Amino acid sequence: MTQLGATLDALLGSVATTEARLAVTAGILLVTAAVGWLLLPRIVRAGKRIVAGWIERFLDGRGEQSIETLREAVPLSFGLRILVGLLQLALFALAAVAILALWGRFSLVVAVLPVAENAVVVGTRAVLSVFLVGSAYIASDVLAEYVSDLSDDSDRITAHQEQLLTRIMQVGLLVIAGITILGIWGINLGGLLVGAGFLGIVLGMAARQTLGSLIAGFVLMFSRPFEIGDWVEIGDEEGFVTDITIMNTHMRNFDGEYVVVPNDLVSQQAITNRSREGRLRIHMEVGIGYDDDPDEASEIAEAVLAEIDTIANNPPPYVIPSGFGDSAILLDLRFWIDPPTPQARWRSKATAVKEIQRRFAEADISIPYPQRTVSFPPETAGGDATVERVEHPDDSDDRSADVTERGE
């Protein structure tokens, strides 16, 4: 500051008379007013257009949403007025310093300088902090769009992984911006890190389940047992996956209910993904009478399954006799639905039941009720006796039997 005062004294020392000093003062004021009120706004507007063009070329269409949000929060005209006002204030301060030095009052500038320096430092820190926050907000939006474009170009990145990667990168970016802002304001980061470490230990012990869900969310991201839109069964819950967050898995079941399952519970239960392979095999059983021909019944059932439009023809459906039941020979019906949806499963099974029952009736193939035959030795029944008992599933125990006795 002493050198600056000596330089100003050397430049303005030759102005000795009061009239000359008044003339120079008027000239300084006129130049300051002309530059401050006429040139500065035009220079700022021209610089705004140049910088906006650079930003548009650099971002290449990304981050438009965040930029528009910042424009709504802080209108561009308001920001330009603040910038012009700050530059005008700096210009007028320099003019004031020059005038005071001209009139030999530079000691007053030296006395006020510490306060001005503090104001300039605080103002600069505030401007840099606001700039970093705005830049981090725009950069987070740009990162989200970049990860989205990368996910669209690659089949190996799922929607769940895209969401987690976006959140991790955005959080990391905000953490870096926050640390930088704290460094600008001269805050000791060592003490904050030590305090954060103790706070993390306390929170970790108090929120073990939450941390377990968080870790399980990362495990699900890398293991990829299901994706958004898949038809899954997780424990006792079955439905479509609508969203996967770091903490929870969101599902919509077949009753239209919204189900949220914590990720730590998801990782601890068996997961059945019916959409992963792109098709699903269905098993059904039907019983025919022991007097009927199983080969004929199998051919009829296969023909019925081949005619149902919701059942895939490759691989074709097939029917095989699978065992002897209490009252019938069991036929195992196996067929595929493609793509696997609950509607296709229900519709194919319902159609198969109706059509097979109708075609069996036309071919005189019976689908018997459960039956039981009880025989008594002759000495216990007072003669040869055989009791046939036919049970119907809808009758009660004490009145469900049609009993026919034959004896001597």
Secondary structure, 3 states (H helix, E strand, C coil): CHHHHHHHHHHHCCCCCHHHHHHHHHHHHHHHHHHHHHHHHHHHHHHHHHHHHHHHHHHCCCCHHHHHHHHHHCCHHHHHHHHHHHHHHHHHHHHHHHHHHHCCCHHHHHHHHHHHHHHHHHHHHHHHHHHHHHHHHHHHHHHHHHHHHHHHHCCCCCHHHHHHHHHHHHHHHHHHHHHHHHHHCCCCHHHHHHHHHHHHHHHHHHCHHHHHHHHHHHHHHHHCCCCCCCEEEECCEEEEEEEECCCEEEEEECCCCEEEEEHHHHHCCCEEECCCCCCEEEEEEEEECCCCCHHHHHHHHHHHHHHCCCCCCCCCCEEEEEEECCCCEEEEEEEEECCCCHHHHHHHHHHHHHHHHHHHHHCCCCCCCCEEEEEECHHHHCCCEEEEEEECCCCCCCCCEEEEEECC
